[in-house]
Amino acid sequence: MTGKRGLGPLFYGPAEQPWSRGAAAGDFVFLSGIDGVIDDEGRTVAGIAGQTRTTLDRIRALLADAGAEPDDIVQLDQFVADPAERAEYMRARDEWFAEHAPGLLDERSYASLLIYPALATPQMRVEIRAVAHKKEES
């Protein structure tokens, strides 16, 4: 097993944040607290569907930085702020998975979905933590 390394740096628009969004350790990648409130250009993302896509795009980029991909996810903890947005979140997530992680969508072995109204800011509609196990290199 190789050592642990942080994934980052993390940016919200032009502002670099003082923490990373996860770590890679051996064949595992641990991502925590990923959200999509602000896109990579620093613009606010409105609505749960848009924030879901932005969040999942961020997760995909962080996994790629660690040599993994979305189909490598073995655990996905999903936090949705409003139970009324649950169905819209699931639609956006499943559409994204169909395009970027069809194996994960097919197996559905990854998830717990929690309604958690006290996310970090009132604008945040969704936050996702993920654990991935990288495929063995052939």
Secondary structure, 3 states (H helix, E strand, C coil): CCCEEECCCCEECCEECCCCCEEEECCEEEEEEEECCECCCCCECCCHHHHHHHHHHHHHHHHHHCCCCHHHEEEEEEEECCHHHHHHHHHHHHHHHHHHCHHHHHHCCCEEEEECCCCCCCCCCEEEEEEEECCCCC
